Amino acid sequence: MSGLVKKILIAMSGGVDSSVAALLLKEQGYAVEGAYMKNWINEDEILGDCPWQQDIEDAKAVAGALDIPFRVVNLMKDYRERIVDYLLDGYQSGITPNPDVMCNREIKFGVFLDHALANGFDRVATGHYARLENRPTGPVILEGADSNKDQTYFLALMKPEQVARACFPIGHLDKPELRAIAEKAQLPNANKKDSQGICFIGNIKMQDFLREYVPDRPGPIIRADDDHTLGEHKGLHYFTIGQRKGIRIPSNIDNRNYVVVGKDQARNALLISLEAPTAPGLYSSSCGISSLSFTGAPIETPCEIEAKVRYRDPRVAISYSLNGDGTAEVVFKDPQRALALGQVIAFYNDEQLLGGGIYTRIDT
């Protein structure tokens, strides 16, 4: 980072990744302060494990061990409006939103960054497994060195001005190395398990969250191949394209199981088929992308690049072209399985993250 960077506010979740990120920044000589983003509080504990109080205590303990100032930043109103409402509205309209991607753009590098800049900080740091590299044209985001932990997909909708103020101190590490650093430094949470759940809501299963906030709307489960009704579902929002478990329709025919291949909003019907390359609607050769966002210069001419169609998937070859209305067309070199409207596609040039967009049309 530039020598002009003096003060960095790091988002500390209470986990080991952001804790080591804070440690490394301090060792590099930066004036570092830690902050816990209070985004959501499950006060009634109706959704199970939402350990925000323990997370705050863990983050505070690490800040104390590192001898850095610590604060709690209340972003609950913004989080409800920008993330929770987006999530619930999406599921109720039949799409599959991605709250983690939106949380990065709207919260961590949105209102939290605004808070940091207003309080005299130069950068916001997080514990993402991603790398930043300064180039003559500006900073670029590169995949994390640990391919199993790389989180650049979740940064795909960041804007150039957000990238310019970001810091990812642990992107050059793999997880075992990071754990070793935490243990050597005797951080209080060195052995804390990684959290699994919705971004900053806690260890909550998505279905449990939706069950509490979106009313059930039962409808038929229909076999897409012949339009035959096989059963009833409790609500389309509980399912996503490509889902195999939880359909509750007996299958295992010739060692194949039923899989969700579509949602018919007009009939409130869940469409399923036996898993196969020929299953109707399961594989896509092209798609339409809207809400385009680029981490640097926008892609305005047709080109051959790569994309991650979802988190943890490898990069795949695509043809990209821009439409006159600001949307884009993507054609896959090889058909892709189980793409869902509302989800995010991330664009790459080798290991460099270029940007991303949202699926608004999927061709099968």
N, C-alpha and C positions, 0 to 999 in steps of 0.2 A: 504493500500500500504506500501511497504517497507520504512523504515526510510532513506534508501539511495536515495530515490527520492527527489530531491530538486527543479527542475524547470519543470513546465508543460506548454505546449503550447496548448491552447484550441481553437478548431475551432468554431468561433462564426458566426452564419448565420444571426444574426439580430433578430432571434426568441427568444421566452421566454425560451424554453428548454435549449439551450446552454448558455443562460444568467444566469439561475439559477445554471447550472453546474459550471460556473465560480465563482459565488457567494459562493457556497458550498466549492469549492477547496480553495478559499482564507480564508474562515472561519476555515478550517482545518489546516491552517498554511503553505500551499505550496506557493512557489514563482510562481505566475501565470501570464501569458501574453496571451492576446487575439489576434486572427488572423482571418481575413476574407479571405476565399479562393476565389479569383477572377477566376472563371472557365469558365464563358460564359457571353458574353455581347451582348444583342440584340439591337445594336445601331440604327438600322433602325426602330425598333418598329413595324416590319411587322407581328409579331406573337402575338401582344396584350400585356398583362401585364407581363413584366419581370423586376420587381422592384429592380434591383441590386443596384442602387444608394441609394435608401431609405434603403435597407438592410445594406449597409455599414454604413450609418449614424446612424441607430439604434444600430448596434453592437458597433460602436465607442462611442455612447452616454452611453451605458451600461458600457463599459470599463472605461469611465470617471467617472461614478457614483461609480464604484467599486475601482477607483484609481489604475488601473492596466495598464501597457503598452499595446499598440494596434498597430497592423501592418496589411497591406494588402499584401497577398502573391499571386503573379500572376502565376497561373497554367494553363493558357488558352491553350497553345500549347499542354501540356500533356493531358488536358481534351479533346481537339479535337481529338487527336490521339488515346487515350485509351478508351474514352467513346462514343463520338459522332460518330466517324467512325465505332466503334463496333456496335453501335445502328443502323446506316443506312445500313451497310453491312448486318446485320442480317435480317432486314425487307426486303431488296431487294432480299435476298436468300430464303425467305419464312419462316423463323423461327421467334419466338417472344423473343427477347433478354430482359434482365433485367438490365437496366442501373444503378439502385439504388444499387444492389448487387455489380456490378463491380466498382461503384464509391467508395464504402467503401474499397475494396481491392486495387484498382489501384491508387486512388487519396488520400482519407483521411488517410489511413494507408499504402499508397504507397509513392508517391512523396511528399506529405505534411509531412509525418513522416520523410522522408529523410531530408527535409528542417529543421525540428525541431532538429533532431540529429546533423546535421551539424552546428547548431547555439547554441549548448550547452544545449539543453533541454533533459530531461530524459524520458518524456512520452508525448503522444498526447491524449488529452481528447476531447470527443464529447458529445452531448446531446442525445445520444441514450437511449432508455428505455431497458437497459440490465444491468446485474450485473456481476462483476468479483469476483471470489473466489480463493484465493491462497490455493493450496493443495500440498502435498509432491512431487507429480509428475509435478507440475507446475500450472500456473493459468488456470482456466476454465471459460467459459462464461455461465451464467445462464440466464434464461428468466427473463424479467423485472417483478417486483412485480405486476404491473398493467397489467392484462392479455389483456385488451382492447387496450393497447398501446405497448405491447411487440414488439421489433424490432430486436430480435435475428435472425430472418429469413434473414434479410439483411446483417448479418455478417457471413453467412454460408461459404463463400469462403475465409475467412481470414486465414492466415498462423500462425503457432505457434509463430514465431518471431514477428509477428505483434501483436498478443494477449499479448505477454510479455511486449509490450510497450504501451498498450492501457489503457484508464481510462474512466469509465462510471459513473460519479458522481450521476446521478439522477435515476438510475435503481431501487432503493428501494422505489421510490415515485409513487403515482398515480397522474393523471393530476390535480385534484382539489387541492391536497396538494401542488403541484408545483406552481400552480397559486397563492395560498395563501402565499407561501414563497416570490414570486415575488412582490406581493402587499404589504406585510409587509415591505419588503426591499425598497419599492418605486422605483423599477426599471423602467426606462423610457418606456419600452415596455411591462410592466406587463399585459396589456390588449390586446396586439397585437394578431390577429387571426393567427392560424396555417396556413402555406402555403400548398397548394396542387398542385403538379406538378412534372415534371421530376427533378431528383436530381440536384440541384444547377443551373438549367436553369430558373426556375421560375414558375409562375402560368400559364403554357401553356398546353393546351390539346395535347395529343400525336398525334391525327389526324391532328391538325393544324401544328405541327412541321413536320410531315411526308409529308404533302401536299406541304410544302415549299422546301423540300430537296430531295424527291423521286418522280420522274415523274409518273403520272398516267399510268396504263397499263390495260385497260378495258378487260374484259373476261366474260364468261358465269357464271351464277349462276345455279347450277345443283342440283336437288333433289337426294340425295345419294341413296334413296330407290329404284328408278327405272330409274335413269340416265336421267330424263326428265329436259330439260332446262326451267327455270322459269323466267329468267331475265338476267340482266347484271350488273356487278360490275365495279367500277372505278380502282380497284387495290387490289390485295390480301393483300398488306401490311396494309390496313386499317382495317383488320379483325383479330380476334383471336378465337381460339377454345372455344366454349361455349357461344359466343356472341349472344345475342337475339335482341338487339336494333340496328337500323341503317341498317338492311339488305334490307329493303324497298320491301319486298315481302309480300303481304297480306296473313294473316294466321288466327290465333285464331279459329282453327277448334277443336270443342269439348273442348274449353277452353285451347287449346295448341297452342303455337307459334313456328314459325320456329327458329332454332338455328344453328349456324355454327358448323359443325362436322368434317370438313377437308378442306385441300387445295390440289388440284391436279396441281402440278407444270407443268407437261407435257402439260396439256391442258389449263393452266392458269385459272383453274376453281375453283370457290368457292362452296364447298359442304355443303348443308344444309339438315335438316330433322326436322320433328315435334318433339318437346321436349318429350322424353320418355326414360325409362331405356333401351329400345330396339333400340334407334336411332343409326344407323350405325356409329361407330367411336367415339361416345360421351363418353363412359365409358371404362376405362382401368384396366386390371387385373395385368399387369406387365409392366416393362419398362427397357430400357438400359440407364445407366448413364455414362457420360464421364467427363473430366476435374475435377476429384475428388480432393477435398481439405479438409484438416482436421485441426481443431483448436488445436489439440494435437496429440497424437499418431494415426497413420492411422489404420483403421479397415481392417485387413488382413485375418480374418477367418469368415466363415459363422456365422450369428447371427440373433437373433430376436430383433429388436430395433423399434424406432418410427420415423416418419417423418412428416414434414409439406410439403404438395405438392405445396402450394402457400402461400403467405402472408395472414394472418388473418384466415386461415383454422386451425382447431384444429389438434393436433398430431394424427396420425393414425398408426396402427400396420403394420410393414413390415417385410419381410424376406430379408436379405442382403447377397450377396455373391460376391466375387471379381473374375473377369476373369483374364486370363493369360496376356492379353494385357493392363492391367491397368484400364480397364473399370469395371463397376459393374452391377449386375443384381438385380433388386428390384421386389419383388412380394408383392402385397397388400393383406392384409387379407380380405378387402372389396373393390370392384371395385371403382375407383376414377373418378370423372367427369371432363371432359374438360382439360386434360393435354395438354400442347403445347410444341413442339420441341423448344429448345433454352431457355426455362424457367429453374428456379432453384428449386431443391428439397433440403431441409435442414434435416439433420439427428440429432436425439436426443436420449439421455438416460434419461428418465423422463424430468426434466427441464434443463438438461445440453445440450448445443449445441455441437455436435460432429464434424460437418462439413457439406459438401454438394457437389453437382455436378450439371451437366446440362443434361436435357433430350435430348438424341440423337436417341432414338427409343422408340416408344410407341405402346404397344400391345393392341389390342381390341378384 
